[in-house]
Amino acid sequence: MTDVAVAGGGLVGLAVAWRAARRGLSVTVVDDAPGAGASAAAAGMLAPVTEAGYREEPLLRLGLDSLARWPAFAAELEAAAGTPVGLRTAGTLVVGFDEDDVRELDALHAFQRELGLAAHRLTPREARRREPALATRVRGGLLVEGDHSVDGRAVHAALLAAAEAAGVVLVRDRVAEVVTDGGRAGGLRLASRVLPADRVVLALGARSGQLPGVPPLPVRPVKGQVLRLAGAAGLLEGTVRALVRGRQVYLVPYGGDRLVVGATSEDRGFDARVTAGGVHDLLHDAIDVVPEVGELELTETLARWRPGTPDNAPLLGPSSLPGLVLATGHHRNGVLLTPVTAEATAELLATGELPEVAAPFTADRFERSPVWS
Ligand SMILES: Cc1cc2nc3c(=O)[nH]c(=O)nc-3n(C[C@H](O)[C@H](O)[C@H](O)COP(=O)(O)OP(=O)(O)OC[C@H]3O[C@@H](n4cnc5c(N)ncnc54)[C@H](O)[C@@H]3O)c2cc1C
């Protein structure tokens, strides 16, 4: 019998497992393909300010809290794993391609200022001084010095090593069901056996709403196509996000000479196809903003599913099934929210108390507020 069985070994499940093991709990993670979910696709942006959406203020506060935890989390993780996670603190530049895009940028800036967030409007010349690779057609920019990035795959690899070093057991198997015993979660049924556990953490990403034995959860797959390119050493100082004729694209440098270009956002269920149109739009817009992208080597195309929820915020803490703890629904911010999710969930598992920062994100908010249903 393990204290905690974690269903899912993506960034979220592994980080929860690592933190819970560091609190003295025995932890088993079950995943038949750890790291192959949304965590493989993530661009690694830690960007609560440039991701801030209208009516998403609670999510913004959670994101800012998690961003503040990232430097210590990254340092501790690197020390435990012995490998780097690629935290970059060069900030994020958002640019507008044409006059309409710049108007959109001004609206975004006004919204950010209303919320008291730090963002500086730049002229086209100032934007190019910061990022000389920008096309001369770029019409203006917004610098958010506090929005950073990590190498999401490096974080996942480090979490695997750190969790193992902390005593977490990783079982490479498929989870078929949450087993209930006397009205509470009592473990996981795997393809080959039952894993009894005192508590179960649900961290199956976009598949969290589909597992038998789990109460109904509003988690849906939001498809994202993303590209990886090589040969980008020195091309960009930090993340560049752009509005290009009303469409969004981002370019995130990582790992010395690599670049992630993303991402589409599509409601197409679990469709795993990388489409010609998806790749075309991303490359077309990225090359419009940074023409040199056209000279890079396209090394990978990938489609994965963000775990979407009705208010774009995660599902954290206890569920309506006693013993079942939720750590899912992180949608487009799962990398950013990994530290706060791991630390709040480990606190709940170790003490029975969900920290205040996570309290607004329990699943019962959808019952309380019909707006989201
Ligand atoms: C294109 C794209 C770009 C993104 N960019 C960013 C970004 O820049 N910044 C950011 O913060 N977030 C980003 N995200 C979001 C982020 O990737 C997710 O929120 C995060 O990875 C979710 O992590 P997770 O561990 O919950 O889910 P996942 O990584 O999907 O992990 C779930 C795990 O569960 C396992 N699993 C599922 N079903 C079963 C089963 N029945 N049995 C056993 N195992 C199972 C899977 O194998 C998988 O390993 C992006 C997402 C996409 C798709």
The ligand as a MOL file (V3000), in Angstrom:
LIG
                    3D

  0  0  0     0  0            999 V3000
M  V30 BEGIN CTAB
M  V30 COUNTS 53 58 0 0 0
M  V30 BEGIN ATOM
M  V30 1 C 1.2020 23.3480 -28.1950 0
M  V30 2 C 1.2050 23.6190 -26.7250 0
M  V30 3 C 1.9980 24.6290 -26.2100 0
M  V30 4 C 1.9940 24.8850 -24.8490 0
M  V30 5 N 2.8010 25.8880 -24.3640 0
M  V30 6 C 2.8030 26.1530 -23.0250 0
M  V30 7 C 3.6440 27.1590 -22.5090 0
M  V30 8 O 4.4090 27.8030 -23.2300 0
M  V30 9 N 3.6020 27.4180 -21.1730 0
M  V30 10 C 2.7860 26.7250 -20.3120 0
M  V30 11 O 2.7820 27.0170 -19.1160 0
M  V30 12 N 1.9910 25.7410 -20.7860 0
M  V30 13 C 1.9760 25.4420 -22.1200 0
M  V30 14 N 1.1690 24.4630 -22.6080 0
M  V30 15 C 0.2820 23.7680 -21.6770 0
M  V30 16 C 1.0120 22.6530 -20.9570 0
M  V30 17 O 1.6950 21.8670 -21.9020 0
M  V30 18 C 0.0160 21.7910 -20.1910 0
M  V30 19 O -0.8420 22.5670 -19.3990 0
M  V30 20 C 0.7860 20.8380 -19.2740 0
M  V30 21 O 1.7610 20.1310 -20.0050 0
M  V30 22 C -0.1630 19.8560 -18.6310 0
M  V30 23 O 0.6410 18.9150 -17.9470 0
M  V30 24 P -0.0260 17.6170 -17.3620 0
M  V30 25 O 1.0330 16.8700 -16.6390 0
M  V30 26 O -1.2740 17.9670 -16.6200 0
M  V30 27 O -0.5450 16.8230 -18.6580 0
M  V30 28 P 0.2680 15.9070 -19.6900 0
M  V30 29 O 1.6020 16.4310 -19.9820 0
M  V30 30 O -0.6650 15.6910 -20.8490 0
M  V30 31 O 0.4760 14.5600 -18.8900 0
M  V30 32 C -0.5670 13.6210 -18.7020 0
M  V30 33 C 0.0850 12.2690 -18.6120 0
M  V30 34 O -0.9450 11.2980 -18.3690 0
M  V30 35 C -0.6150 10.1210 -19.0830 0
M  V30 36 N -1.8640 9.3670 -19.2760 0
M  V30 37 C -3.0290 9.7680 -19.8480 0
M  V30 38 N -3.9520 8.7870 -19.7770 0
M  V30 39 C -3.3520 7.7420 -19.1290 0
M  V30 40 C -3.7980 6.4540 -18.7060 0
M  V30 41 N -5.0630 6.0230 -18.9100 0
M  V30 42 N -2.9260 5.6420 -18.0580 0
M  V30 43 C -1.6310 6.0470 -17.8030 0
M  V30 44 N -1.1730 7.2700 -18.1530 0
M  V30 45 C -2.0280 8.1060 -18.8040 0
M  V30 46 C 0.0040 10.6040 -20.3910 0
M  V30 47 O 0.8540 9.6070 -20.9190 0
M  V30 48 C 0.7600 11.8430 -19.9220 0
M  V30 49 O 2.1330 11.5800 -19.6690 0
M  V30 50 C 1.1750 24.1400 -23.9680 0
M  V30 51 C 0.4030 23.1080 -24.4780 0
M  V30 52 C 0.4210 22.8240 -25.8490 0
M  V30 53 C -0.3980 21.6790 -26.3740 0
M  V30 END ATOM
M  V30 BEGIN BOND
M  V30 1 1 1 2
M  V30 2 1 2 3
M  V30 3 2 2 52
M  V30 4 2 3 4
M  V30 5 1 4 5
M  V30 6 1 4 50
M  V30 7 2 5 6
M  V30 8 1 6 7
M  V30 9 1 6 13
M  V30 10 2 7 8
M  V30 11 1 7 9
M  V30 12 1 9 10
M  V30 13 2 10 11
M  V30 14 1 10 12
M  V30 15 2 12 13
M  V30 16 1 13 14
M  V30 17 1 14 15
M  V30 18 1 14 50
M  V30 19 1 15 16
M  V30 20 1 16 17
M  V30 21 1 16 18
M  V30 22 1 18 19
M  V30 23 1 18 20
M  V30 24 1 20 21
M  V30 25 1 20 22
M  V30 26 1 22 23
M  V30 27 1 23 24
M  V30 28 2 24 25
M  V30 29 1 24 26
M  V30 30 1 24 27
M  V30 31 1 27 28
M  V30 32 2 28 29
M  V30 33 1 28 30
M  V30 34 1 28 31
M  V30 35 1 31 32
M  V30 36 1 32 33
M  V30 37 1 33 34
M  V30 38 1 33 48
M  V30 39 1 34 35
M  V30 40 1 35 36
M  V30 41 1 35 46
M  V30 42 1 36 37
M  V30 43 1 36 45
M  V30 44 2 37 38
M  V30 45 1 38 39
M  V30 46 1 39 40
M  V30 47 2 39 45
M  V30 48 1 40 41
M  V30 49 2 40 42
M  V30 50 1 42 43
M  V30 51 2 43 44
M  V30 52 1 44 45
M  V30 53 1 46 47
M  V30 54 1 46 48
M  V30 55 1 48 49
M  V30 56 2 50 51
M  V30 57 1 51 52
M  V30 58 1 52 53
M  V30 END BOND
M  V30 END CTAB
M  END
